[in-house]
Amino acid sequence: MTQRKGIILAGGTGTRLYPITIGVSKQLLPIYDKPMIYYPLTTLMLSGIREIAIITTPVDQDQFRRTLGDGSQWGISLDYITQPTPDGLAQAYILAEGFLGGAPSAMVLGDNIFFGHGLPILLQEADRAADGGTVFGYHVADPERYGVVDFDASGQVRAIVEKPAMPPSNYAVTGLYFLDETASRRARDVTPSARGELEIASLLEMYLADGALSVKQMGRGYAWLDTGTHASLLDAGNFVRTLEQRQGLQSGSPDEIAFSNGWISADDLIKRANQFGKNSYGTYLKRLISET
């Protein structure tokens, strides 16, 4: 199987978060002590993915380059793709077609944050699926805001409905999609919706119609945070702060994951730690080295 590549969709104008996103991309806003983009990035890194494309608006791309560089500091490779206009999530597969070069992909939305002790195992299982697609269902209180899974009486997936007025279940499809090498070709066949967008639900329906879509449920031991509003942005920061202060462990740290995966050396990690001086993040990285 061809090595899976990653996509982070970090486009859009973030108008729901105005005025704080007038001058900066939403995905670069802080979630407690790290930029938001670190969290979806580490989700892909936990999957074992080392070639990743960041899809951004033309005006924001330089900000992402300054924040993330080329990825070599983490032993990965980052490419940057411009999204001229936000025309739906499925558009990402068309924009990234050249980058993917026929490889399967894992795409994560730049404002989605995942936590859970068993998350690496769940991600790596999805990565090993050679054909079709794998998405994740998460029980939410307000399913009408999301693409929702419609199960039949036997628990099999019957459909995925985008923002339904009458949700068929409480299981929302998260912003994390493991799709095979046919994703870009299928995306080109997606018909724009009534709002003029290439909906990800339509792309997933194609896989479902072919019997090639698996929906894995994230149970009670997982957290999926969506940072689309001012309140949810604050909630996400407080959630991360509580976790880190309670456990003394970092979350969403590409430096830690790169080191634990063997993608960078102890010397590399020391250089990164020194870059952050005496703040808590730099101190944490130094502690990792001493503990190792």
Disulfide bonds with the S-S distance in Angstrom:
none
